[in-house]
Amino acid sequence: MKNLQRKEKSEKKEEGYKSLLIWQKSILLNTLIFEVTKTFPYEERLGITSQIRRSAVSIPSNIAEGFGRMSKKSLSAFLKIALGSVYELETQILISKTQGFVRMLRILVI
């Protein structure tokens, strides 16, 4: 759980899950995902665009929920769910690339 670095212990109590570096990075990832998917075809807004956004949103959501359960066992379980969402998101981005919705350069940024 090296990715669960905290800013400072004093901030931990005040910020909770928001102090987790992995949560912060997943929020940044969401910003990038929403920016990239804005350029997807209109007819895909209920298709791959929606799936990609839901997968991306699931990542920080599961991290936050696991942290809120207040046990290492629950946090570990929810981190595994978040990791599954990462794999799901990666697959959807690769599918989008094969369909010509996103360029490889934009994928590398993500």
N, C-alpha and C positions, 0 to 999 in steps of 0.2 A: 504493500500500500504506500509505496514511495511517492506516488502521484497525489497523495492526500496531504501535501505540505500545507501548513497553516502560516498565515502572515505572521501573527504574534499571538501568544497565548492570551494576552489581555483582550485582544480583539475577538478572539474565538467566542467568548461568551456573548458578546454584543452582536456579532455577525452570524454566528452559527455556520450553516452550510455555505454561506456566501464567502467565508474565509478560505474555503477549499480551492486550491489552485485548479484542480480538475473541473470543478463547477464553473469557475471563472472562464476557463478556456472553452468549455462547452457553450457558454453564453456567447462568446465571440464567434464560435462556429455557427451558431444559429443566425447571427447577424449576417455572416457571409452566405449562408444557405438561402436566406430570404432574399438577399441581393441577387444572387445568381438565378434563382428560380423566377424572379420577376421577368426575366428575358425568355422564359419558356413559352411555347405556343399557347394561345388562349384556350384552345380546345383541350389542353392537358391540365387545366387548373383543378379539375376534379379527379384527375388520374395521377400520373407520376409526380406532378408538382405537389399535390396534397400529401402523397405518401412520403415524399422526401422531407417535407416540412414536419410532418408528424413524427417521423423517425428522429429528426434533429431535436425537436422539442422534448421528446421522450428522454434524451440523454441527461440534461440537467435536472429534469423533473424527477427521474429515478434516483439520482444522486441526492437531491434534496430530501426526498421521501425516506431514503435509507438512513440519512443522517438524523432525521427527525424521529426515527424509531428508537433512538438512544441506546442501541446495543451494537456491538461489533459484528455479531452474527447477522443481524438485519442489514447493517450497512454493507457487509460483504455480499449478501444475496442481491441487494438492489444495485450494487456496482456491477455484478454479473449481468443483470438485466440491462443496465446502461450499456455495457460492452456489446451485448447482443444487438442493441439499437445502433451502435456504431457500425457493426458489420452489415446490418440491414441498410443503413444509409450509404455505406460504401458501394454496396451492390446496386442500389438505385441510381447512384451517380454514374456508375459505369454503364448501366443500361441507358441512361440519358445521353451519355457520350456516344454510344453506338447508334442512337436515334438522331444524332446531330444537334441535340438541344444545348449542349455545353461543349466548349472547346477544352482541350487538354490543359492549356495554360491556366484556365480558371479552376480546373480540378486541382492542379498543383498548389494553387493558392490556398485552397481549402485543406 
